[in-house]
Amino acid sequence: MRISILFCLLFVFILKINAQPIEEMEYTLRFGFIHGGKATVTAQNEKINKKPVIHYHVRGRTTGFVDKVYEVNDVYESWVDPQTYLPVKSVRSVKEQKYRFYDEVFYDHVNDSLFSLKSGRKKVPNNVNDLVSVFFYIRQNQYFDYLLAGKNFEIPVYHGNDLFIMHLEYRGIETIDTKIGKKECYVVSPKVPKGKLFKSSDDLRIYITKDANRLPIYAEFNLLVGALKCELISYKINGANQLSQQ
């Protein structure tokens, strides 16, 4: 089970064009009534080769009883060009029970290619993204507004030595109970390849507040191992809590 992949699919709708101060989010996840894990997400400005980038860091880990049964501690990172919103570099570090996987990928968008420490250089489609940067790319290029207007689009995504096409589907508006009260939300379903993680490509539902903040506050996932739910429990900017202000 790739728990932190789920949070990569969830978090970037909340982040600003420029990371400005440090932004931090924390999600909790549960299987039924069992609380089984947490994910933390940060975004901050950095530089690579003296060029400005926005560094996104996602860590997903199991907790409590679930951690004793199936230990997970995964990290996904993406360094994004703030002008094009495309990835410059990405890192995937997976620790799940005895399984280990680590890779760094460097992107050459001028020549539509990338270089992976594990698999070497390969050609990729124009404007390829990684699993973290793709949602940042969608949000900042007004694709989300196109989505609400009923328009369809496809974006190539490179992940784990594989290339797939990301689709998003707008499911409408629902009102749900959250830790910060009842919220009217847009419901969005990212389409990802079925099989390894999901029963089908339609098994993700992400709830994004219908306001200027567009907070991804809740999500439901129907996994091969059962249903999982996650909820935003903390959102801070430079250490100051933001949820109470929503």
Residue pairs with C-beta under 8 A, 6 or more apart in sequence:
1 70
1 72
1 96
1 197
1 223
1 225
2 74
2 94
2 96
2 196
2 197
3 29
3 37
3 39
3 60
3 61
3 62
3 72
3 74
4 39
4 58
4 59
4 60
4 61
4 72
4 74
4 75
4 76
5 60
5 74
5 76
5 131
5 197
6 29
6 39
6 60
6 204
6 219
6 221
6 228
6 230
7 27
7 39
7 41
7 58
7 60
7 230
8 58
8 76
8 131
8 132
8 135
9 131
9 135
9 190
9 192
9 204
9 206
9 219
10 27
10 206
10 216
10 219
10 230
11 25
11 27
11 39
11 41
11 58
11 135
11 216
12 56
12 132
12 133
12 134
12 135
12 136
12 138
12 139
13 135
13 139
13 144
13 206
13 208
13 214
13 215
13 216
14 23
14 25
14 213
14 214
14 215
14 216
14 235
15 23
15 43
15 54
15 56
15 136
15 139
16 23
16 43
17 82
17 140
18 45
18 54
18 82
19 43
19 44
19 45
19 54
19 55
20 45
20 237
21 44
21 237
21 238
22 42
22 43
22 44
22 237
22 238
22 239
23 42
23 43
23 44
23 235
23 236
23 237
24 40
24 41
24 42
24 234
24 235
24 236
24 237
24 239
25 40
25 41
25 42
25 232
25 234
25 235
25 236
26 38
26 39
26 40
26 41
26 232
26 233
26 234
26 235
27 38
27 39
27 40
27 41
27 230
27 231
27 232
27 233
28 35
28 37
28 38
28 230
28 231
28 233
29 35
29 36
29 37
29 38
29 39
29 228
29 229
29 230
30 36
30 228
30 229
30 230
31 66
31 226
31 227
31 228
32 226
32 227
34 64
34 65
34 66
35 63
35 64
36 62
36 63
36 64
36 65
36 66
36 67
36 228
37 60
37 61
37 62
37 63
37 66
37 67
37 72
38 60
38 61
38 63
39 58
39 59
39 60
39 61
39 230
40 58
40 59
41 56
41 57
41 58
41 59
42 56
42 57
43 54
43 55
43 56
43 57
44 54
44 55
45 52
45 53
45 54
45 55
46 52
46 53
46 54
46 55
46 79
47 53
48 79
48 88
48 89
51 81
51 88
52 82
53 79
53 80
53 81
53 82
53 88
53 89
54 79
54 80
54 82
54 136
55 77
55 78
55 79
55 80
56 77
56 78
56 79
56 80
56 132
56 133
56 136
57 75
57 76
57 77
58 75
58 76
58 77
58 132
59 73
59 74
59 75
59 76
60 72
60 73
60 74
60 76
61 67
61 72
61 73
61 74
62 70
62 71
62 72
62 73
70 96
70 97
71 95
71 96
71 97
72 95
72 96
72 97
73 95
73 96
74 93
74 94
74 95
74 96
75 91
75 92
75 93
76 90
76 91
76 92
76 93
76 131
76 132
77 90
77 91
77 92
77 132
78 87
78 89
78 90
78 91
78 130
78 132
78 133
78 136
79 87
79 88
79 89
79 90
80 86
80 87
80 88
80 133
80 136
80 137
81 87
81 88
84 109
85 133
85 136
85 137
85 140
85 141
86 107
86 109
86 127
86 128
86 129
86 133
86 137
87 105
87 107
87 129
87 130
87 132
87 133
88 106
88 107
89 104
89 105
89 106
89 107
90 104
90 105
90 107
90 130
90 132
90 133
91 102
91 103
91 104
91 105
92 101
92 102
92 103
92 105
92 159
92 160
93 101
93 102
94 100
94 101
94 102
101 160
103 116
103 117
103 118
103 160
103 161
104 116
104 117
105 114
105 115
105 116
105 117
105 130
105 158
106 114
106 115
107 114
107 128
108 114
108 115
109 126
109 127
109 128
112 123
112 124
112 125
112 126
112 128
113 121
113 122
113 123
113 124
114 121
114 122
114 124
114 128
114 158
115 121
116 122
116 161
118 161
119 161
124 156
124 158
124 163
125 156
125 163
126 156
127 137
127 155
127 156
128 156
128 157
128 158
128 163
129 137
129 155
129 156
129 157
129 158
129 166
130 157
130 158
130 159
131 157
131 159
134 155
134 157
134 166
137 143
137 155
138 144
138 147
138 155
138 168
139 214
143 153
143 155
143 168
144 214
146 153
147 153
147 168
147 170
147 188
148 170
148 186
150 170
152 167
153 167
153 168
154 165
154 166
154 167
155 165
155 166
156 163
156 164
156 165
156 166
157 163
157 164
157 165
157 166
164 192
164 193
166 190
166 191
166 192
167 190
167 191
168 188
168 189
168 190
168 191
169 188
169 189
169 191
169 202
170 186
170 187
170 188
171 187
171 188
171 189
171 205
172 186
172 187
173 184
173 185
173 186
173 187
173 210
174 184
174 185
174 187
174 207
175 182
175 183
175 184
175 185
176 182
176 183
176 185
176 207
176 218
178 217
178 218
178 231
178 232
179 231
179 232
179 233
179 243
180 217
180 243
180 244
180 246
183 207
183 209
183 210
183 217
184 209
184 210
185 207
185 208
185 209
185 210
185 217
185 218
186 207
186 208
186 209
186 210
186 214
187 205
187 206
187 207
187 208
188 205
188 206
188 208
189 202
189 204
189 205
189 206
190 204
190 206
191 201
191 202
192 198
192 201
192 204
193 201
194 200
194 201
194 203
196 224
197 223
197 224
198 204
198 221
198 222
198 223
198 224
199 222
199 223
199 224
203 221
203 222
203 223
204 219
204 220
204 221
205 219
205 220
205 221
206 216
206 218
206 219
207 216
207 217
207 218
207 219
208 214
208 215
208 216
208 217
209 215
209 217
209 246
211 246
213 246
215 232
215 235
215 246
216 232
217 231
217 232
218 229
218 230
218 231
218 232
219 229
219 230
219 231
220 227
220 228
220 229
221 227
221 228
221 229
221 230
232 243
234 241
234 243
235 241
235 242
235 243
236 242
